[in-house]
Amino acid sequence: MDEKPKKMAHYHLPGLFEFHELYRAFLPLYWCHREYFYDWCDIGSVYGAPAGCIWAGGRTGGGDSDPRDVLALMQEYDISARLTFSNSLVRREHLSDKTCNRLCALFHERGGNGVIVHSDLLLNHLRENYPNLYFVSSTTKVLTEFDRLRQELDREEFRFVVPDFRLNKAFDRLNALTPSQKDKVEFLCNECCWFGCQDRKACYETVSRRNLGENCPEHPCGAPGGGEGYRFSRAMANPGFIGVTDIRDRYLPMGFSNFKIEGRGLGSALILEFLLHYMTRPEYQLHVREAIYLDSMLDLF
């Protein structure tokens, strides 16, 4: 991977609040030792939501890091911070939630930050009250039909749109998008969910209900291997998987630049494996792994 592509890959990384300590160790290394990392990629954003946010979706919010500390770290390295407020079941009475509004006000004040959103009701509230934020259409919408994806890309409210991972390899239709549409596509690269899953929306709705404080049972996952939890090896075998070679040799030449790495709730050790796979030159992966694992302040699990 010596020849640099014409376009840069921008990675959108998980765990803004959950993995704050990991990023405190990783970002100085990334900044000071650029020779360790591919020169055709960078960090476009880090996303997440702290525990206790009723607007959160996709996953239950996690992490108790002070939002001001989180934003200070991102600003130090000129990285956008995104709130994952992708709850699909927000009602009008939820719009006055003090915790979520305070977070949005803080992110709005600092500038350059965004919100990943599902609900149009919430989107309108955010646009009206926090105009400095940008917005990302969430993968929790499960956009599996290409015409629906194209319609979403044409909405001026969104800077980025994350399609369902099952459209990742629809190359003929993806290549037919306009350059401006391609700039808005943000591919979910490492999804472990079964490619044939028909219950993805229901699964996300269960998370939304739980974040709203509703007493509801866990969504029963009937997918093959669904009870085993996340496995990067299984994600790599998924027909929708996008690996580092795919990004460099296919997606960047096609005109796509934005790639989302999932991983909230998976633990810092696995996030480190994603950083190694997607960003780190093979000959330096041991250097990065040792530097992170030997950081006495970091509790990897």
N, C-alpha and C positions, 0 to 999 in steps of 0.2 A: 504494500500500500504506500508506495513512494510518491507517485504522481498526484499532485493536489487537484481535486475537482474544481470546476469553475464556481460552483455554488458552495456555501457553507451549510453544514448540518447544525441546526439549533436543537439541543436536547432540552426537554421539559421534564424535570426530575421530581420524584416524590418525597414527601415527608418534611415539609417546611418546618413544622413544629416537632414532629416525632423524632427527626434525625438531625436536629440542630447541632448536637455535639459532634456527630459525624462530619457534617459540613464545616464545622469550625476547624476540624483537623484536615479535611480534604482540600478546602478552597485555598489555603496558603500554599499547599503543595502544588496544586494545579497552577497557581499564579506564578510561583517561583521556579518551577521546573516544567516549563512548557515543552521542553524536549521529550518529556515522558509521554506526551499525549499527541494524538493526531492533530495536524495543523489545519484540517478541513472541518473541524467541529468546534462548537463552544456550548456554553450553558445559556439557553434562552430564558429559562425561568425555573423556579422551584415552587411547587404547589402543595397545599395542604390546608387543614383546618384544625384548631385546637379542640380538645375535648369540650363537650357541653354546648356546641353550636347547633341550634335547631335547624338552621338553614343548610347544614352540611349534608352531603349525599355521596353516593358512590361507595364510600366506606364510612364507618363510624369515625368521627374526628378523634385524633389522638395527639398526645403531647401536651405538656404544660409549660413550655418555654415562654418567657415573657415576650409578647408580640413586638415590643420595642427593641429587644435584643435581637430577635429574628430579623426584623427589618434593617437594623444597623449592620448586621453581617451581610445581608444581601446588597445593601447600598455600598458597603466597603468594596465589594467586588463587581459593582455595576450589574447586578442580576435582578431581573424582575421577580417579584413575589406575587403569587396568585392564591386567592382564597377559593377553596373548593366548596362553593355554596350551591351544589347541584341537587338539592332536595327537590324532588318532582311533585311533592304534595303540599307545598307551601300554600296556606290560605291567607286571606287578607288580615286576619287578626294576628298572624305571625310576623307581619312586616314591621311591627313596632318593637320587636325583641331588642333589648338594650345591648346585650353582649355582641350580637352580630352587627348591629349598627355602629357600635363603638369601634369594632375591628375595621369596618369599611371606612369609617371616618379617618382612622389612623392611616390606613393604606392609601386612601385618597389624598391625604395631606402630604405624604412623602413623595407622591408622584411616580409614574412609570410602572404602576402595579395593576393587576387585573383580578377578575373574578370568573371562575368557571361556573356556568349557570345552566339550569334546565328549565325552570319555571319562567314563563313569560311575565307572569304577575310580579315575580321578584325582579326580573330583568328591568321592567318598567320603573319599579321603585328605585333600583340602583342607578339607572340612567338619570332619573330626575334629581336624586339627592347627592350622587357622587360622580359628577360628570368627568372627573379626571381619571377614573378607572377605565380600563378596556375590558372587553367581555369575550369569553370563549364558550362556544356551544358545546355542551358536555356530551361525552360518549354514552352517558346514561340514557340519552334519547334513543339509543339503539337504531341508528340510521343504517339499515341493511339494504334499503332500496336506493339505487343510484340516483334516480330522479329526485328523491327526497333530499339526498345529500347535495345535489346541485342547487336545489331551491334554498337550502340552508346556507350554502356558500354565497348566494346572491343577496342574503340579508345584510344590510349595511350596519346593523347593530353589532355584528360579530367581527372581531379581528381574526379569530381562528375558529375552525370547526373540527371536532374530533369525530370521524365516522366510526361506525362499528368495525371491529377488526376483520370481519368477514369480507369487507370490501378492499382489504389491503392489496390483494393480488389481481384486482380487476383492471389490469394494465391497459387494455385497449380503451376503456371508458375513462380511466384516469388520465391517460395521455391526451385525450380529446378535450380536457378542460382548458379554459383560457389561462394565460399566465397569471392573471390576478386571482383566479379561483385556485390555482395550484399554490399560490403563496399563502392561502388561508387554510389549506388542508394540514391537519396535524395528526399524523398516523400514530395509533396505539401499537407499539412494537412487540411487546413481550407478554401479551395476554395468555393466561393459562386455561381460561374457560374452554370447555368443549366446543369445537367448531360447529357442531350440530345442535347446540343448546337452543331450545325454544322458550326458555323461562327467564331469559336475561332481564327483561323488564320487570317481571314479578320479583326477582331477586333484589334489584335496585329499589323497588318500592318498599320492600320489607326494611331495608336500611333506612329509607326515608321515614317510615313510620316510627322506627326505633329512635331516630334522632329527634323526632317530634315528641318523644316521651310516651308514645302509645305502647300499651302492653300487648305485644303480638309475638307469636312463635317464630323461631328461626325459619328461613325459607328452606324447605327440604330439597337439597340438590341431588338429582337423580343421574347426573352425568357420570360417565365412566371415570373412575379415579377421583370423583368429587370429594370424597371423604378424606383424602390424603393431604389436603392443603396444597399450597403453591409449591411447584417444582420447576426450577428454571430449565432443567433437562426436558420436562414435558412441554413447557412453553416453546422450546426450540423445535420440537417435533410437530407443533401445531401448524396446519396449513396456512394460517394467517401470520405466522411469525416473521418479523423483519429483523435480521441480524446486521451486524456492522458491515459485512461485505455487501449485503443487499443495498444498504443505504448508500455506500460509496459508489458502487458500480452500476446501480440501476435507478434508484430514486433520485439522487442528485442530478445525474445526467438528464432525467426526464423533467427536471425543473421543480422538484419538491425539496423543501428545506426544513420542515418542522416535524419532530419525532418525539412522542411522549413515551416515557418509561413508567410503567405502573410499579407499585411497590409499597404503598402505604400499608402499615400493619404487618409487614413481613420481617422486620428486624434489620438492624444496621449491617450485619455481616452479609446478608443477601444483597442489600443495596450496594455494598462495596463490590460485589461480583458484577453487578450491572455496570458500575462505573469502570471497572476493568475491561469488560467485554466491549462496551460501546465507545469508550473514550481513550483507552490506554494502549500504547504500542506494546505488542507482545513482549519485546525484549526488556520492557520496563515494568511489567506487571508485578513482578516480585518486589521491585523497589517500592512501588506504591503500597502493595499489601503489607510489607514490613513496616513502612513508615506509619501506616494507620494502626496496625495491630500493636505496635510498640508504644503508641501514645498512651501514657499512663493515666491520662484524664478520661479516656474513652472506654466505655463498657460495651463491647460488641457482643451481640447475642444473636 
